[in-house]
Amino acid sequence: MERVKNIGKKLLDWLYPARCVFCDCLLEKREKYLCSQCRRHMPEPIREPRCKKCSKPLESEEKEYCYDCTEYHHSYDRGLAVFAYRDPMKEALMRFKFHGRKEYGEFLGKLLCMYGKTFLQQTKPQVIIPVPVHRKKKNRRGYNQAEVLAAAVSRGFSIPIRTDLVLRRKFTKAQKELNRKERKRNLKQAFYVKDEVKNYRTVLIVDDIYTTGSTVNAIAEKLKSRGVQRVYFLVLCIGKGF
């Protein structure tokens, strides 16, 4: 049986050779996830000073919150973003999300677990909910990238994942093409939250990218309307916002 598995693995490796998560080049046999060059230029995670609400990097240590979190209300309690949304992470997420590189999720999920450990120990979520995509979009891509990342966090910290509690019932325009007001309007009535979610006091939302927080906010608002007390988020990258 073990011999059959090894043969199967070799066949898959031949048909779908491993590629570097950051530059997408073919990996050598001794390399895993990243090529030797990209490994030497691993991006730095966001450090202090960072916004106490969304964790976006701040220019001054005297500030506690970013412009977005100062000017606009957020329904979630707090969140953690690991990296700023720029290359090489930006290109990696684009391929992971839009070009079928589902296998990148294993490495990207490990990064979420590694850098999110302290945050998860502090917030103690009872359940993980990945940001859902509409079934049409999921069928087209073949997977939901947020689910892939959330599954890695679930395995890493033994926190249950539920993909059935929050559903996307409205096919919406791509958020990246819209400004803040348009994003909020675009997401109105986009999500359906089952009443069963009230059994959880603390929920963690997992996604790949946070820009203005419109998506996380829309879900957090729905969750709290159903009785959830605290909503946190964990994302791989965060943008500059507006």
VOMAR-726980 format. One record per residue: residue number from 1; x, y, z of N, C-alpha, C in turn. Coordinates in steps of 0.02 Angstrom, whole numbers. Layout:
N
SITE   num      npx      npy      npz     capx     capy     capz      cpx      cpy      cpz
SITE   NUM        X        Y        Z        X        Y        Z        X        Y        Z
...
# end
This chain:
242
SITE   num      npx      npy      npz     capx     capy     capz      cpx      cpy      cpz
SITE     1       42      -60        0        0        0        0       44       63        0
SITE     2       96       62       41      141      119       46      177      131      -21
SITE     3      194       76      -55      227       81     -119      182      114     -171
SITE     4      118       97     -168       69      127     -214       63      202     -201
SITE     5       63      221     -137       59      292     -120      119      330     -146
SITE     6      178      300     -139      239      333     -162      239      342     -238
SITE     7      214      291     -273      209      295     -346      160      351     -365
SITE     8      104      353     -329       54      405     -343       81      474     -332
SITE     9      121      482     -277      150      548     -262      200      568     -316
SITE    10      241      521     -338      290      536     -391      256      556     -456
SITE    11      200      522     -470      162      538     -531      133      609     -527
SITE    12      105      626     -469       78      694     -460      133      746     -464
SITE    13      190      731     -435      246      779     -437      270      790     -509
SITE    14      265      737     -549      286      742     -619      235      782     -660
SITE    15      170      769     -646      117      803     -683      110      876     -660
SITE    16      117      887     -594      108      954     -565      169      971     -522
SITE    17      225      988     -552      285     1003     -514      276     1063     -467
SITE    18      307     1058     -409      300     1111     -358      331     1176     -383
SITE    19      298     1231     -366      321     1297     -386      330     1342     -325
SITE    20      374     1389     -332      387     1438     -278      325     1481     -268
SITE    21      305     1488     -206      245     1527     -190      253     1600     -210
SITE    22      313     1627     -205      322     1698     -219      337     1714     -292
SITE    23      378     1674     -325      396     1691     -395      367     1643     -446
SITE    24      338     1588     -423      305     1538     -465      353     1498     -508
SITE    25      417     1502     -495      466     1462     -533      464     1390     -507
SITE    26      487     1343     -548      490     1273     -528      541     1264     -471
SITE    27      523     1225     -422      567     1214     -365      614     1155     -378
SITE    28      674     1159     -350      720     1103     -351      696     1051     -300
SITE    29      721      991     -306      698      936     -262      710      953     -188
SITE    30      763      988     -173      780     1002     -103      741     1062      -76
SITE    31      706     1098     -119      670     1158      -98      596     1142      -83
SITE    32      568     1178      -35      498     1169      -16      466     1238       -7
SITE    33      412     1248      -41      372     1310      -38      405     1368      -75
SITE    34      468     1384      -57      503     1441      -86      569     1420     -118
SITE    35      586     1455     -172      652     1443     -202      704     1476     -156
SITE    36      767     1457     -166      820     1482     -122      826     1558     -124
SITE    37      814     1588     -182      820     1661     -188      764     1696     -151
SITE    38      702     1672     -159      645     1703     -124      649     1692      -49
SITE    39      677     1636      -29      685     1623       42      731     1674       75
SITE    40      781     1697       37      827     1748       63      795     1817       67
SITE    41      738     1826       31      704     1891       31      633     1885       57
SITE    42      626     1845      108      560     1836      140      534     1902      167
SITE    43      471     1922      149      446     1987      172      438     1989      248
SITE    44      448     2047      276      441     2056      348      368     2066      367
SITE    45      345     2036      420      276     2048      443      269     2119      470
SITE    46      209     2142      477      195     2209      503      217     2211      577
SITE    47      254     2261      593      276     2271      663      244     2333      692
SITE    48      256     2345      755      233     2406      787      272     2465      759
SITE    49      242     2525      755      174     2540      776      122     2517      725
SITE    50       67     2491      750       13     2468      708      -53     2485      740
SITE    51     -105     2493      700     -171     2512      725     -197     2460      774
SITE    52     -222     2484      831     -246     2439      883     -313     2406      866
SITE    53     -344     2430      812     -409     2401      791     -400     2352      734
SITE    54     -370     2374      679     -364     2332      619     -293     2306      607
SITE    55     -245     2332      644     -173     2314      641     -137     2340      579
SITE    56     -167     2388      544     -133     2420      487      -72     2458      513
SITE    57      -15     2456      476       45     2491      500       34     2566      505
SITE    58       62     2596      557       56     2668      569      123     2702      557
SITE    59      120     2764      537      182     2801      525      212     2830      588
SITE    60      170     2841      638      193     2873      700      176     2830      760
SITE    61      222     2825      807      210     2788      869      162     2824      915
SITE    62      151     2888      902      106     2928      944       32     2912      929
SITE    63       19     2883      871      -50     2867      853      -67     2797      877
SITE    64     -132     2787      893     -155     2721      913     -197     2688      859
SITE    65     -229     2730      817     -274     2704      766     -259     2735      698
SITE    66     -271     2696      645     -261     2722      577     -319     2769      559
SITE    67     -312     2802      503     -364     2849      481     -431     2815      474
SITE    68     -433     2756      442     -496     2721      432     -531     2706      498
SITE    69     -494     2681      546     -524     2662      610     -541     2722      654
SITE    70     -511     2779      640     -528     2841      675     -592     2872      647
SITE    71     -599     2870      581     -654     2903      547     -716     2861      539
SITE    72     -709     2794      539     -765     2751      523     -777     2699      578
SITE    73     -840     2682      588     -859     2631      638     -847     2562      609
SITE    74     -821     2517      650     -812     2447      632     -852     2404      679
SITE    75     -889     2356      653     -930     2312      694     -889     2257      728
SITE    76     -831     2240      699     -789     2189      731     -753     2220      791
SITE    77     -726     2177      834     -692     2201      894     -618     2217      882
SITE    78     -584     2173      847     -513     2184      834     -490     2134      781
SITE    79     -435     2149      748     -410     2102      698     -335     2103      693
SITE    80     -309     2053      659     -237     2048      647     -224     2034      573
SITE    81     -183     2076      543     -158     2064      475      -84     2051      480
SITE    82      -59     2001      446       10     1981      453       57     2024      411
SITE    83       40     2034      346       85     2071      301       49     2130      268
SITE    84       87     2178      247       61     2232      205       49     2203      135
SITE    85       -2     2228      102      -21     2201       36       24     2230      -18
SITE    86       82     2201      -25      129     2220      -77      171     2158      -96
SITE    87      207     2163     -152      247     2107     -176      301     2089     -125
SITE    88      318     2024     -119      295     1969     -161      229     1937     -138
SITE    89      205     1957      -79      143     1928      -54       84     1944      -99
SITE    90       82     2003     -127       27     2024     -170       21     1978     -231
SITE    91       78     1966     -265       77     1922     -324       59     1851     -305
SITE    92       83     1828     -248       68     1760     -225       -7     1752     -213
SITE    93      -38     1802     -182     -110     1798     -169     -151     1802     -233
SITE    94     -128     1840     -281     -162     1845     -345     -164     1777     -380
SITE    95     -107     1741     -380     -105     1675     -411     -145     1625     -370
SITE    96     -141     1629     -304     -178     1585     -259     -254     1594     -268
SITE    97     -274     1656     -278     -345     1672     -280     -376     1665     -350
SITE    98     -339     1686     -401     -369     1690     -467     -339     1643     -519
SITE    99     -283     1611     -504     -249     1571     -555     -238     1498     -534
SITE   100     -281     1475     -491     -283     1403     -475     -226     1375     -434
SITE   101     -187     1417     -403     -131     1392     -363     -154     1376     -291
SITE   102     -200     1330     -287     -227     1310     -221     -173     1283     -176
SITE   103     -121     1251     -206      -68     1222     -166      -29     1274     -126
SITE   104      -32     1337     -146        1     1390     -108      -28     1395      -37
SITE   105      -91     1374      -30     -126     1382       33      -92     1348       92
SITE   106      -55     1294       79      -21     1259      134       31     1304      166
SITE   107       72     1336      124      124     1381      151       94     1444      180
SITE   108       46     1474      144       15     1536      168      -22     1524      233
SITE   109      -53     1466      239      -87     1448      302      -38     1441      359
SITE   110       21     1414      345       72     1407      397       95     1476      422
SITE   111       99     1524      376      117     1592      396       64     1622      442
SITE   112        1     1610      427      -53     1635      470      -47     1604      540
SITE   113      -34     1540      542      -28     1506      607       33     1532      646
SITE   114       88     1540      612      150     1561      646      144     1631      675
SITE   115      121     1678      633      118     1748      655       53     1765      692
SITE   116        3     1721      688      -60     1734      722      -67     1699      789
SITE   117      -15     1662      809      -19     1622      870      -37     1663      932
SITE   118        0     1716      944      -12     1757     1004      -82     1788     1003
SITE   119     -102     1813      944     -168     1843      937     -223     1793      953
SITE   120     -216     1732      928     -267     1681      940     -268     1659     1013
SITE   121     -210     1658     1045     -208     1641     1116     -242     1695     1158
SITE   122     -237     1758     1136     -268     1813     1172     -344     1815     1162
SITE   123     -366     1804     1101     -438     1812     1085     -479     1749     1098
SITE   124     -448     1690     1096     -481     1626     1112     -547     1616     1073
SITE   125     -545     1617     1007     -607     1606      969     -633     1535      978
SITE   126     -699     1529      979     -730     1463      986     -741     1429      919
SITE   127     -743     1470      867     -756     1442      800     -725     1488      748
SITE   128     -706     1458      692     -678     1497      636     -729     1497      579
SITE   129     -741     1556      552     -786     1563      494     -747     1596      438
SITE   130     -734     1560      384     -701     1592      326     -750     1636      289
SITE   131     -726     1691      261     -770     1734      221     -795     1694      162
SITE   132     -861     1687      155     -888     1646      100     -887     1682       33
SITE   133     -884     1643      -20     -892     1670      -87     -956     1640     -116
SITE   134     -984     1674     -165    -1045     1649     -197    -1030     1583     -232
SITE   135    -1079     1539     -234    -1068     1472     -263    -1045     1476     -336
SITE   136    -1068     1527     -373    -1046     1534     -443     -971     1547     -446
SITE   137     -947     1591     -402     -876     1607     -400     -835     1548     -377
SITE   138     -861     1511     -327     -825     1453     -301     -821     1398     -354
SITE   139     -875     1388     -391     -875     1338     -444     -825     1356     -499
SITE   140     -820     1421     -513     -774     1444     -566     -701     1435     -544
SITE   141     -686     1452     -481     -617     1446     -457     -600     1374     -437
SITE   142     -651     1337     -414     -639     1270     -390     -630     1266     -315
SITE   143     -623     1322     -281     -614     1324     -209     -623     1396     -185
SITE   144     -631     1402     -120     -634     1468      -87     -568     1477      -50
SITE   145     -528     1526      -71     -461     1535      -41     -465     1548       34
SITE   146     -517     1581       57     -524     1594      129     -535     1529      167
SITE   147     -570     1482      137     -581     1416      169     -515     1378      175
SITE   148     -474     1383      124     -409     1348      124     -366     1375      182
SITE   149     -364     1441      190     -325     1471      244     -356     1455      312
SITE   150     -422     1459      316     -456     1446      380     -446     1373      402
SITE   151     -444     1327      354     -433     1257      370     -364     1247      400
SITE   152     -315     1283      375     -246     1278      402     -244     1303      475
SITE   153     -279     1359      488     -281     1385      557     -318     1337      603
SITE   154     -372     1308      577     -411     1260      616     -369     1201      636
SITE   155     -330     1174      589     -286     1117      604     -231     1136      652
SITE   156     -204     1196      643     -148     1218      684     -165     1230      756
SITE   157     -227     1250      769     -246     1268      838     -306     1230      865
SITE   158     -327     1179      828     -384     1137      849     -446     1177      865
SITE   159     -459     1227      822     -520     1267      829     -567     1245      773
SITE   160     -629     1228      790     -675     1204      737     -689     1257      684
SITE   161     -696     1235      623     -712     1280      567     -784     1265      544
SITE   162     -822     1318      531     -891     1309      507     -900     1350      443
SITE   163     -913     1315      390     -925     1348      325     -999     1353      309
SITE   164    -1040     1329      354    -1113     1327      341    -1152     1380      380
SITE   165    -1119     1419      422    -1155     1467      464    -1165     1534      430
SITE   166    -1118     1554      388    -1124     1618      351    -1121     1601      277
SITE   167    -1172     1619      240    -1177     1604      169    -1180     1668      129
SITE   168    -1152     1667       70    -1156     1724       25    -1212     1711      -24
SITE   169    -1266     1748      -15    -1325     1734      -56    -1333     1782     -115
SITE   170    -1289     1832     -119    -1293     1881     -172    -1227     1883     -210
SITE   171    -1231     1877     -276    -1171     1881     -318    -1153     1955     -327
SITE   172    -1098     1975     -297    -1079     2046     -296    -1021     2061     -343
SITE   173    -1013     2125     -358     -956     2148     -398     -892     2139     -356
SITE   174     -836     2136     -391     -771     2131     -356     -760     2194     -315
SITE   175     -744     2185     -250     -736     2242     -205     -679     2288     -226
SITE   176     -627     2259     -256     -568     2299     -274     -584     2353     -326
SITE   177     -640     2346     -361     -658     2393     -413     -700     2452     -386
SITE   178     -715     2451     -320     -762     2499     -292     -730     2542     -238
SITE   179     -759     2602     -226     -736     2644     -171     -773     2623     -107
SITE   180     -760     2658      -52     -787     2637       13     -864     2635       13
SITE   181     -896     2688      -11     -969     2690      -10     -998     2636      -55
SITE   182     -967     2626     -112     -990     2575     -159     -982     2505     -131
SITE   183     -927     2494      -93     -915     2429      -62     -970     2413      -12
SITE   184     -987     2463       29    -1038     2452       80    -1106     2437       48
SITE   185    -1123     2475       -4    -1185     2464      -40    -1185     2397      -76
SITE   186    -1128     2378     -102    -1121     2315     -139    -1133     2255      -94
SITE   187    -1115     2262      -29    -1120     2206       17    -1186     2204       56
SITE   188    -1228     2254       45    -1292     2256       81    -1333     2195       63
SITE   189    -1354     2159      114    -1394     2098      106    -1357     2042       68
SITE   190    -1290     2047       65    -1252     1996       28    -1244     1931       68
SITE   191    -1246     1936      136    -1233     1878      177    -1295     1857      217
SITE   192    -1301     1792      225    -1353     1763      267    -1320     1725      323
SITE   193    -1340     1739      385    -1311     1707      444    -1364     1665      477
SITE   194    -1348     1601      488    -1395     1556      519    -1401     1570      594
SITE   195    -1460     1558      620    -1474     1573      691    -1430     1531      737
SITE   196    -1406     1475      714    -1365     1429      754    -1301     1463      778
SITE   197    -1279     1516      744    -1217     1549      763    -1220     1579      833
SITE   198    -1280     1589      859    -1287     1617      926    -1259     1571      980
SITE   199    -1245     1508      963    -1215     1461     1010    -1141     1477     1024
SITE   200    -1113     1522      984    -1043     1542      993    -1039     1614     1019
SITE   201     -999     1624     1071     -991     1692     1099     -937     1730     1061
SITE   202     -884     1694     1041     -826     1725     1009     -810     1692      943
SITE   203     -809     1732      889     -800     1706      822     -739     1738      789
SITE   204     -702     1698      751     -645     1723      713     -662     1718      638
SITE   205     -659     1775      604     -668     1777      531     -599     1773      499
SITE   206     -591     1729      450     -528     1722      415     -537     1739      341
SITE   207     -491     1779      314     -492     1797      243     -421     1806      220
SITE   208     -412     1817      154     -345     1827      128     -323     1900      133
SITE   209     -368     1947      116     -350     2018      113     -402     2062      148
SITE   210     -379     2112      183     -421     2164      213     -401     2230      180
SITE   211     -451     2264      151     -436     2330      120     -467     2385      162
SITE   212     -532     2395      156     -566     2445      197     -603     2412      256
SITE   213     -609     2346      254     -645     2311      307     -719     2304      293
SITE   214     -742     2323      234     -814     2320      218     -842     2249      224
SITE   215     -805     2200      199     -829     2131      201     -831     2105      272
SITE   216     -777     2114      309     -775     2091      378     -828     2126      419
SITE   217     -837     2191      408     -888     2228      444     -958     2202      431
SITE   218     -973     2189      368    -1040     2165      350    -1055     2099      384
SITE   219    -1005     2055      386    -1016     1990      419    -1020     1999      495
SITE   220     -976     2040      523     -975     2051      596    -1042     2080      619
SITE   221    -1068     2127      581    -1132     2157      599    -1188     2105      601
SITE   222    -1188     2060      551    -1238     2007      549    -1229     1959      607
SITE   223    -1166     1942      622    -1153     1895      677    -1177     1923      744
SITE   224    -1163     1986      756    -1183     2016      819    -1259     2025      824
SITE   225    -1291     2035      767    -1364     2039      768    -1396     1973      786
SITE   226    -1358     1918      778    -1382     1851      795    -1361     1829      865
SITE   227    -1325     1873      901    -1309     1858      970    -1236     1844      985
SITE   228    -1192     1845      935    -1121     1836      947    -1095     1897      985
SITE   229    -1054     1885     1037    -1031     1940     1079     -968     1974     1052
SITE   230     -920     1934     1029     -856     1961     1005     -838     1932      937
SITE   231     -817     1976      892     -797     1954      825     -727     1981      810
SITE   232     -681     1936      794     -613     1954      776     -599     1932      704
SITE   233     -546     1958      675     -527     1934      609     -452     1921      606
SITE   234     -434     1875      561     -365     1859      548     -356     1854      472
SITE   235     -312     1896      444     -301     1896      372     -226     1894      358
SITE   236     -211     1873      298     -140     1869      279     -112     1938      262
SITE   237     -151     1979      226     -126     2045      204     -177     2099      217
SITE   238     -153     2160      224     -196     2217      232     -173     2273      186
SITE   239     -221     2307      154     -206     2361      108     -201     2427      144
SITE   240     -193     2479      106     -186     2547      135     -254     2576      154
SITE   241     -308     2549      124     -374     2578      138     -384     2641       98
SITE   242     -435     2681      118     -450     2743       82     -454     2801      132
# end
